[in-house]
Amino acid sequence: MPVIDWPALPSSDALSMASSDLTSCPAVLALELAEGSDPGRPLLERDEAETLAGLMAEDLRQLLPEVERSQLAVAGAHFDAVELLRPGFPTWTALDELAVRVPRGKGNVIAFGAHQGHMPAEPLAPDMRYAGSPMRLVPWTLLAPPELGQALGEAMEVELVGRGEAGTRTADYLMRTLGLRLEHARYLSRHDLMAMTCVQYEHMNLAALWTLIEAALLTPYREEHVLSARGLAMDYVGGVVQAQTPLQWLAGQSARADLSHDLAAIIFELRQHAALLEAHRLPLDFPAGDYDPQRAVLHLPLAEADPALGMPQLVAHQAPGLGTVVVSVVQRAGGRAHVLAHAIPLGGGLNALLADLGARYDCAAEAEPLGCIMLDAHGQLGAPVDTLH
């Protein structure tokens, strides 16, 4: 946990008040990787983090008035946006909590790096499952008394987005130390980062989902109600995103030739939502279904088994480019198909889903591939009455 002072200035006594009275101004150093660049190693060792913090302090002195009267805290790691934009902002919260424990007089530039491969707090350790994006983010914050903190926060919103390019020494150090190739390195406030992420989600046709995520981040006490781009109803209530099931959506549609295609699009969209909500650590639930977030499977029971119809069987509804989108549990006999349940994989492995259904319904853990999404005459999910050959 190296601590140093703002370059060429004595340590300020502006932070002598209780830590609970300090205002935190969270931000990031955004690293835009060159095309095809490897994300490099995720952590800086303690001495490396100290060097980076000193270089960042030099940059910030040129951008923010009176910044040296605050305390700069830097995490020696780089993250994806989904890891930082989580309810409660746990990475910045951990950074703040560690920073205020540092005794006053030790210097107002603090760096938290790795020791033997471990960061001092779990939220400061990036998850390399999310390392594939071309933008990596180094979190930092300024801690200051309320009046100064408000002024710094306002200046950050104006100065960083306008002229927050990182210094050449800072960018060069990151490239040499972490093995990165950078197109740009610039400072952004947390609000800037959220605005940039909002635009990205809009480009991905996920504006409605971002509305729910933003509510969880900024106004968790309020409810939000949206329709997805495909028309799926979703709500943010009590810290949880609650969504319609695809069967509920289907029940509100009229039978038409392209309905199976639209259902596949709804399930694809729902898969995107489930993956992003999990990455943002925002719980997903389906009030009309049984959702297993660990396996990312939505189970939709419909009916009890009919003892007169024999052992249930599994059939797999499929869509081009998506593979199996629904597995139906059905009893078939005498030209009759009795559907017991549907299960929709939203990210988990198909084999695990089939094994779970086999155990739950006491049937073979193998699914007959239908090669399509089979809808009945009313436009609802169905199943063939006989085994396909």
C-alpha positions in Angstrom: 0.0 0.0 0.0 2.4 2.7 -1.1 1.7 6.3 -0.2 3.4 9.3 -1.7 2.7 13.0 -1.9 1.5 15.2 -4.7 4.6 16.0 -6.8 6.7 18.9 -5.4 4.1 19.9 -2.8 4.0 19.2 1.0 1.3 17.0 2.3 -1.9 18.9 2.8 -3.7 19.0 6.1 -7.0 19.4 4.3 -8.0 15.8 5.1 -7.6 16.0 8.9 -11.3 15.7 9.5 -13.1 12.3 10.1 -13.2 10.0 7.2 -17.0 10.0 7.3 -17.0 13.7 6.5 -15.1 13.2 3.2 -16.6 13.4 -0.2 -15.6 10.9 -2.8 -15.2 11.8 -6.4 -14.9 8.5 -8.4 -13.4 8.2 -11.8 -11.4 6.0 -14.2 -8.4 6.1 -16.4 -9.8 4.6 -19.6 -7.4 2.6 -21.7 -8.5 2.1 -25.3 -6.6 -0.9 -26.6 -5.2 -1.0 -30.1 -7.1 -3.3 -32.5 -6.0 -6.9 -31.8 -4.2 -6.0 -28.7 -4.0 -8.5 -25.8 -5.4 -7.1 -22.5 -2.1 -7.7 -20.8 -1.7 -8.7 -17.2 -4.5 -7.4 -15.0 -2.6 -6.3 -11.8 0.1 -4.0 -10.9 2.5 -4.9 -8.1 2.6 -2.5 -5.2 5.7 -0.6 -6.4 4.3 -0.4 -9.9 1.0 0.9 -8.6 2.9 3.6 -6.7 4.7 4.7 -9.9 1.4 4.8 -11.8 -0.3 6.8 -9.0 2.6 9.4 -9.1 2.3 9.8 -12.8 -1.5 10.2 -12.6 -1.1 12.8 -9.9 1.1 14.8 -12.3 -1.5 14.6 -15.0 -4.4 15.6 -12.7 -2.5 18.6 -11.4 -2.7 20.0 -14.9 -6.4 19.3 -15.2 -8.1 20.0 -11.9 -7.6 23.2 -9.7 -6.6 22.6 -6.1 -6.6 18.8 -6.6 -3.4 18.6 -4.5 -5.6 19.5 -1.5 -7.4 16.2 -1.9 -6.4 12.6 -1.4 -5.9 10.6 -4.6 -6.4 6.8 -4.3 -5.6 4.5 -7.3 -6.3 0.8 -7.7 -3.5 -1.0 -9.4 -5.7 -3.0 -11.7 -7.8 -2.6 -14.8 -11.4 -3.7 -15.3 -14.3 -4.0 -17.8 -17.1 -1.5 -17.3 -19.5 -4.2 -16.2 -17.3 -4.9 -13.2 -17.3 -1.3 -12.1 -20.9 -0.5 -12.8 -22.5 -2.7 -10.2 -25.1 -1.7 -7.5 -23.3 0.1 -4.6 -20.2 0.6 -6.9 -18.2 -2.0 -4.8 -14.8 -1.3 -6.4 -14.9 2.4 -5.6 -16.4 1.7 -2.2 -13.5 -0.6 -1.4 -11.0 2.0 -2.7 -12.6 4.6 -0.4 -12.6 2.3 2.6 -8.9 1.4 2.2 -7.9 5.0 1.5 -9.4 6.5 4.7 -7.6 3.9 6.8 -4.2 5.4 5.7 -2.9 7.5 8.6 -2.8 11.3 7.8 0.6 12.7 7.2 1.6 9.7 5.1 1.0 11.5 1.9 -2.1 12.2 -0.2 -1.4 10.0 -3.2 -2.2 6.4 -2.3 -1.8 3.3 -4.5 -3.2 -0.2 -3.8 -1.3 -2.8 -5.8 -1.0 -6.6 -5.7 1.2 -8.6 -3.3 1.9 -12.2 -4.3 -0.9 -12.0 -6.9 -3.6 -10.7 -4.5 -5.2 -7.3 -4.1 -6.0 -6.0 -0.6 -9.7 -6.3 -1.2 -11.8 -8.6 -3.4 -13.6 -5.9 -5.3 -10.2 -4.5 -6.4 -9.4 -7.8 -8.2 -10.6 -7.9 -11.9 -12.3 -11.0 -13.3 -10.5 -11.9 -16.6 -13.7 -13.4 -17.9 -14.6 -9.9 -18.8 -11.2 -9.0 -20.4 -12.3 -9.2 -24.0 -13.5 -5.7 -24.5 -11.3 -3.1 -26.2 -11.6 -0.7 -23.3 -10.0 -1.3 -19.9 -10.5 0.9 -16.9 -8.3 1.8 -14.0 -10.5 3.0 -11.1 -9.4 6.0 -8.9 -11.0 8.5 -6.7 -10.4 11.8 -5.0 -11.3 12.2 -1.3 -11.8 15.7 0.0 -13.8 17.8 2.5 -17.4 18.4 1.2 -16.9 21.9 -0.1 -13.7 21.1 -1.9 -15.1 17.7 -3.0 -18.1 19.4 -4.6 -15.9 21.8 -6.5 -13.6 19.0 -7.7 -16.5 16.9 -8.7 -17.9 19.7 -10.8 -14.5 20.4 -12.4 -14.1 16.7 -13.2 -17.4 16.7 -15.2 -16.1 19.6 -17.3 -12.4 19.1 -17.6 -11.9 15.4 -17.9 -14.3 14.8 -20.8 -13.0 17.9 -22.5 -9.2 17.6 -22.1 -8.6 14.6 -20.0 -6.0 12.9 -22.2 -3.4 11.1 -20.0 0.2 12.2 -20.2 2.6 10.5 -22.5 4.7 9.3 -19.5 1.6 7.7 -18.0 0.5 6.0 -21.2 4.0 4.8 -21.9 4.4 3.4 -18.4 1.2 1.4 -18.7 2.1 0.0 -22.1 5.6 -1.1 -20.9 4.5 -2.4 -17.5 1.3 -4.3 -18.4 2.2 -5.3 -22.0 -0.6 -3.2 -23.6 -0.8 -1.5 -26.9 -2.9 1.6 -26.5 -4.8 3.8 -29.0 -5.8 6.3 -26.3 -5.6 6.7 -22.5 -7.8 9.4 -20.9 -9.4 10.3 -17.6 -13.2 10.1 -17.2 -15.5 10.7 -14.3 -17.8 7.9 -13.3 -20.7 9.9 -14.9 -18.7 10.0 -18.1 -18.2 6.2 -17.9 -21.9 5.7 -17.4 -22.8 8.0 -20.3 -20.4 6.1 -22.6 -21.8 2.7 -21.5 -25.3 4.0 -22.1 -24.4 4.8 -25.7 -22.8 1.4 -26.2 -25.9 -0.3 -24.9 -28.1 1.8 -27.2 -26.0 0.8 -30.2 -26.5 -2.9 -29.2 -30.3 -2.3 -29.1 -30.3 -2.7 -25.3 -31.4 0.8 -24.2 -34.3 -0.6 -22.1 -31.9 -2.9 -20.2 -29.6 0.0 -19.5 -32.5 2.0 -18.0 -32.9 -0.8 -15.5 -29.2 -1.0 -14.7 -29.0 2.7 -14.3 -31.9 2.7 -11.9 -30.1 0.0 -9.8 -26.9 2.1 -9.8 -28.4 5.6 -9.1 -31.9 5.3 -7.7 -32.2 1.8 -6.2 -35.2 2.9 -4.1 -37.3 3.6 -7.2 -39.1 1.2 -9.5 -38.6 1.2 -13.3 -40.8 -0.4 -15.9 -39.7 -0.9 -19.5 -40.3 -2.8 -22.7 -37.3 -4.4 -24.4 -36.6 -3.7 -28.1 -38.5 -6.9 -28.9 -41.4 -6.1 -26.6 -40.6 -8.1 -23.5 -41.9 -6.4 -20.3 -39.2 -5.9 -17.6 -39.4 -4.2 -14.2 -36.8 -3.1 -11.7 -38.3 -3.7 -8.2 -36.6 -4.0 -4.9 -33.1 -4.5 -6.3 -34.2 -7.2 -8.7 -35.0 -7.2 -12.5 -38.3 -9.1 -13.0 -39.0 -10.1 -16.6 -41.9 -11.7 -18.5 -41.2 -15.2 -19.6 -41.2 -16.0 -23.3 -44.4 -18.0 -22.8 -46.1 -14.9 -21.4 -44.9 -12.8 -24.3 -46.1 -15.5 -26.7 -49.5 -15.6 -25.1 -50.0 -12.0 -26.0 -49.2 -12.5 -29.7 -51.6 -13.4 -32.5 -50.7 -16.5 -34.6 -48.7 -15.6 -37.7 -46.2 -17.1 -40.1 -43.1 -15.4 -38.6 -44.1 -16.0 -34.9 -41.5 -18.7 -34.3 -38.8 -16.4 -35.7 -39.9 -13.6 -33.3 -39.9 -16.0 -30.4 -36.3 -17.0 -31.2 -35.4 -13.3 -31.3 -37.1 -12.8 -27.9 -35.0 -15.7 -26.4 -31.8 -14.4 -28.0 -32.5 -11.0 -26.4 -33.2 -12.6 -23.1 -29.9 -14.5 -23.2 -28.2 -11.2 -23.7 -30.1 -9.6 -20.8 -29.3 -12.6 -18.5 -25.5 -12.5 -19.3 -25.3 -8.7 -18.8 -27.3 -8.6 -15.7 -25.1 -11.3 -14.2 -22.0 -9.4 -15.2 -23.4 -6.2 -13.5 -24.4 -8.4 -10.5 -28.0 -7.4 -10.8 -30.4 -10.3 -9.9 -32.8 -11.5 -12.6 -36.1 -13.2 -11.7 -39.3 -14.4 -13.5 -42.4 -14.1 -11.3 -44.2 -16.6 -13.6 -41.3 -19.1 -13.8 -38.7 -21.0 -11.8 -35.3 -19.5 -12.7 -32.0 -21.0 -11.7 -29.4 -18.2 -11.9 -26.5 -20.5 -11.3 -27.3 -22.6 -14.4 -29.1 -19.8 -16.2 -32.1 -22.0 -16.9 -35.8 -20.9 -16.8 -38.1 -23.8 -16.0 -41.8 -23.4 -16.8 -44.0 -26.2 -15.4 -47.4 -26.5 -17.1 -49.1 -29.7 -16.0 -48.8 -32.8 -13.8 -47.8 -36.1 -15.5 -50.6 -38.4 -16.7 -49.9 -41.9 -15.4 -51.9 -43.3 -18.4 -49.5 -41.8 -20.9 -46.2 -43.5 -19.9 -42.7 -42.1 -19.5 -42.1 -38.4 -20.4 -39.7 -37.6 -23.2 -37.7 -34.5 -24.0 -37.9 -32.6 -27.3 -35.6 -29.8 -28.4 -37.0 -26.7 -30.2 -34.2 -25.2 -32.3 -33.5 -22.0 -34.2 -30.9 -21.2 -36.8 -27.7 -19.7 -35.2 -29.0 -20.2 -31.7 -29.2 -24.0 -31.4 -31.6 -25.3 -28.8 -33.8 -22.5 -27.5 -36.4 -24.5 -25.6 -36.6 -28.1 -24.3 -40.1 -29.4 -23.8 -41.1 -32.3 -21.5 -43.9 -34.2 -23.1 -45.9 -37.4 -22.7 -47.0 -38.9 -26.1 -49.4 -41.7 -26.8 -52.3 -42.5 -29.0 -51.9 -39.4 -31.1 -51.9 -37.1 -28.1 -49.1 -34.9 -26.8 -49.4 -33.9 -23.1 -46.8 -31.1 -22.4 -45.6 -31.1 -18.8 -43.1 -28.2 -18.9 -40.8 -26.1 -21.0 -37.2 -25.2 -20.1 -35.3 -22.4 -21.7 -31.5 -22.3 -21.5 -30.3 -18.7 -21.1 -26.6 -19.4 -20.9 -26.0 -22.7 -19.2 -24.8 -25.9 -20.9 -27.4 -28.0 -22.7 -26.1 -31.4 -21.3 -26.5 -30.1 -17.7 -30.1 -29.0 -18.5 -31.0 -32.4 -20.1 -29.6 -34.2 -17.0 -31.6 -32.0 -14.7 -34.8 -32.5 -16.6 -34.1 -36.3 -16.8 -33.8 -36.4 -13.0 -36.7 -34.1 -12.4 -39.2 -36.0 -14.6 -37.7 -39.5 -14.4 -37.0 -39.8 -18.1 -34.1 -40.2 -20.4 -31.7 -37.3 -20.4 -31.8 -37.1 -24.2 -33.8 -34.7 -26.4 -35.3 -35.4 -29.8 -34.2 -32.5 -32.1 -37.1 -30.9 -33.8 -35.0 -28.7 -36.2 -37.4 -25.9 -35.6 -39.6 -24.1 -33.1 -42.9 -26.0 -33.1 -46.0 -23.9 -32.4 -49.5 -25.2 -32.3 -52.5 -23.9 -34.1 -53.0 -21.2 -31.5 -49.4 -20.0 -31.8 -48.2 -21.5 -28.5 -45.3 -23.8 -27.9 -46.2 -27.4 -28.6 -44.7 -30.8 -29.4 -45.2 -33.5 -32.0 -47.6 -36.3 -31.1 -45.2 -38.9 -32.5 -41.4 -39.4 -32.6 -39.9 -37.8 -35.7 -38.0 -40.0 -38.0 
